[in-house]
Amino acid sequence: MPTGHRAKLMDGRALARKILNGVAAKVERIKAATGVVPSLATVLVGDDPASVIYTRMKRKRCDDVGMKPLRVELPATISTDELVAEVKRLGADKSVHGILVQHPVPAPLDKRAAFEAIPVEKDVDGVSSAMLGRVILNMPSFPSCTPAGIMRLLEEYQVELDGAHAIVIGRSPILGRPMASMLINAHATVTLCHSRTRALPNLVRHADVIIAAVGKANFVQGGWIKLGAVVIDAGYNEGNIGDVDFDGALEPASLITPVPGGVGPVTIATLIDHTANAAAAQLGIEL
């Protein structure tokens, strides 16, 4: 029966502004102490329209906080060896403090080889196996920016994770898997699922926190969600549609992220924050 209840929206844009204001202050401290402007290299292979937009947005956020964006655009015809060589060149450049290889990397290039070429201290997007290992072990790290941003959203809205049952739908090495590890490190009990999980709706119905990252529009239905659950939609599909049936989830959920305006802005702000922190560490500056 309808209750008239509607979930509170988790405002990712507002949190992103707060994070970026903090980053701008960090950049000023770094510049004052060293005279160095923190720099993020965005490596784009090919001309996928969505990737072009994403890298442009990331460079714009760099500009917004006084950071230096370095634009590296490579043809889709490049070989894996050439891409790896370019990433290694950036890794050796002391004026570059963070490296982002925009994904998806077009086939048949070996994206994993490109990710592994990023020095761990400059892996601000958290894509290397070394960084994932650090996340799993709860060591100091730059986690993948989407799960790291989700953790910041949960903290901002004072979602209690200690002892909560969280379900992560999606198992990618840059979202689902690090997300599960970060939730475990926050003392949640975690079920990691994916699109092939059997009886998935029944599992979702037991979750206090739902992270949808499966890459399928409107995949998670409102009827799957128990009353009072927190719903984080990390999906983005054509037409500004997330992985959760937003209208159906509004009544049972207590908190929910909109698409757009939820996880996305915080993901980019987290990347910029990681870059400032990486620059400070490389320059020996305490923030």
Secondary structure, DSSP 8 states (H G I E B T S, - for coil): -------EE--HHHHHHHHHHHHHHHHHHHHHHHS---EEEEEEES--HHHHHHHHHHHHHHHHTT-EEEEEEE-TT--HHHHHHHHHHHHH-TT--EEEE-SS--TTS-HHHHHHTS-GGG-TT--SHHHHHHHHTT-S----HHHHHHHHHHHHTT---TT-EEEEE---TTTHHHHHHHHHHTT-EEEEE-TT-TTHHHHHTT-SEEEE-SS-TT-B-GGGS-TT-EEEE---BTTTB-SB-HHHHTTT-SEE--TTTSHHHHHHHHHHHHHHHHHHHHHT---
